[in-house]
Amino acid sequence: MASWVLSGCGLKPLPRIYPMPRTGSNPNPSKLRISTTDFSSDSSSLCCVGRGRNWGLNVSAPLRFQEVGEEGNEERERVVVNGVGGGDGFDPGAPPPFKLADIRAAIPKHCWVKNPWRSMSYVVRDVAVVFGLAAVAAYFNSWAVWPLYWIAQGTMFWALFVLGHDCGHGSFSSDPKLNSVAGHLLHSSILVPYHGWRISHRTHHQNHGHVENDESWHPLSEKVYKQLDFVTKKLRFTLPFPMLAYPFYLWGRSPGKKGSHFHPDSDLFVPNERKDVITSTVCWTAMAAILAGLSFVMGPLQLLKLYGIPYFGFVAWLDLVTYLHHHGHEDKLPWYRGKEWSYLRGGLTTLDRDYGWINNIHHDIGTHTEAAKPVLGKYYKEPQKSGPLPLYVLGVLLKSMKKDHYVSDTGDIVYYQTDPELK
């Protein structure tokens, strides 16, 4: 599914880019999803923004900080920069020498074809596995089986989310009605409001890499960060709490932003999206009612074991994968604001990840840019190879949580800084 998901959204008219928050316009929800960076050809000129500038003037933090104990360590100085040997002076915050059209041209034609039958085959496969796992766990009802079930089922819930994610992007099929029906069934089953999420996720991709306007795991400014009490800061950067943040984000978004994915009058939406949001909230409520009814039929403890714990496993997967799309590279990656942001430059700061055996299970959501690598060059961050199980990502996550806390309030190209009290 890697090459299929890689391109599947590219047949419809592409969305306009909104570098500032939306104020009532209704952007086209269809979009090209070539990779985790979501390039689109109608914005090919954006890569030229800022050419000829002195890039040292507006950068609020260095590309890489020297850590304690690094003095004189020549081996550490030969660190890899964005997948290429270090020491060559490459600046990931500089505008690239290629355009979005060049990236599009590198994608094979077959990758642009949407196949709804293939998409539905993945739905049938995943749903069958979900019910099969639940049946096996309920049959044995043993504490030797339950932990294995929770891990496996949480991963499958995450796979269902990824299929719904592709419905939201329009890559599931060329039929908007099929995308909407499948998306509602898949996402409502795991307590995600489909349209509410779809719209906010579109906002994320239209503003990826922008300090203020990005919607997913965007950095806190130093001012907002310092307004948080110490307990909130500690919880935000201490595992496992950040990996359980998604339900809270759906209800109240991130610090410094207002709105709810369930409320049609939220700042996330424009008036003509109201009916979509209400529809998704009703579907979400219906699923919650079904779960409440099941708790009376099978008992709350059994429902917790069969659904509740796997649900939080799914949340952990979602938060882990989406966080690592934008954090944890061995070299600091830029975030932009003001005139320095462009759709292309923001997209180039995202990261591919290898998840071993999980790649196939969650439909290769972590890697999508193989065909574009020759064009991207040093701007492509080569993912670390995983073993059968992606245990290495836990180390990457821990390291990032200790270092990536906030960005400066000033500067149009900024890098994460570290709060010494949390390091």
Secondary structure, 3 states (H helix, E strand, C coil): CHHHHHHCCCCCCCCCCCCCCCCCCCCCCCCCCCCCCCCCHHHHHHHHCCCCCCCCCCECCCCCCCCCCCCCCHHHHCCEECCEECCCCCCCCCCCCCCHHHHHHHCCHHHHCCCHHHHHHHHHHHHHHHHHHHHHHHHHCCCCCHHHHHHHHHHHHHHHHHHHHHHHHCCCCCCHHHHHHHHHHHHHCCCCCHHHHHHHHHHHHHCCCECCCCCCCCCCEHHHHHHCCHHHHHHHCCCCHHHHCHHHHHHHCCCCCCCCCCCCCCCCCCHHHHHHHHHHHHHHHHHHHHHHHHHHHHCHHHHHHHHHHHHHHHHHHHHHHHHHCCCCCCCCCCEECHHHCCHHHHHCCCCCCCCCCHHHHCCCCCCCCHHHHHHHHHHCCCCCCCCCCCCHHHHHHHHHHHHCCEECCCCCEECCECCCCCC
